[in-house]
């Protein structure tokens, strides 16, 4: 299983792969936002918060923008572990 972690001090990120999805979870102040994609890597990215899907995006940048908005930070403040850098279409 591929894993990766990163932190900028305020936001932490953990990348994991399940049997079905590639999952990038961001946490800040107890809030978690997830960006997920199917394992094959060709489907839209799903942004989830509080266990609910909020939106789907083709582009990784757009998904990160939404995740950052939900966490109340700038997209530049989201650390992305190396194994997750190629998410998106």
N, C-alpha and C positions, 0 to 999 in steps of 0.2 A: 504494500500500500504506500502510495506517495503521500508525504506530509510536508508541511512547511509552516513556519511561524515568523512573524515580524511584529515590531512595535515601534511607535514613535514617542512613547512615553505617555500619551493621552489615549491613543487608540491601539488596541492589539488586534492582530489578525491571525487566524489559523486556517490553513488549507488542508483539506482531507479529501480522499476519494472513497466513496461507498461503492457498493455493487452497481448502483444505478446513476450516481451523480458525482460531479466534481463540485465541492462545496468550499466556498471562501466565506468565513464568518468573521465579522468585525464586532468588537465589543468596546463600549465606552460608557463609563459610569453605570454599569449594570444593564445597559441596553444592548441588545444584539441585533444586528442586521446581517442577513445571509444573501450572498449572490451565488446561485447554483446553475449548473449546466449539465446536460446529460453526459454520460461517459464518452460517447462518441464525439462530442465536441461540436456538433453541427446545429444544435437546436438553440432557440433563443435563451438568453440568460434570464433567470427569474430572480426578482428581488423580494425577499421575505422579511417581515418584521413581526414580532409577537406571534410567530407561527403561521401568519397569514401571508399569502402571496399578494404583493402590492402592485407589481407591474412586470412586464416582460420587455426585454430590449435585445436588439441584434448586436449592438456595439458594447464592448466592455466599458468604454469611457462613459457612456450614458448610464449604465448600471452603477458604476462607481459614483457618478454624480448624484444619483438618487439615494444610494446608500449613505453618502456623506450628508446629504440633506436630512435624512432621517436621524442621523446621529448628531446633527448640529455642528458639523465641522466642514472645512474646505476639502474638496476632493484631493487636493495636494497633501492633506494630512493623513490620508489612508495609506498605511503601509501594505504593500502587496508582496507576499512571499514569492520567491522565484518560480516555483512550480505553477503558480496561478497566473503568471504574466501573459500567457497565451490564450486566456479564456476569451470567448466572443467569436464572432464569425469573421 
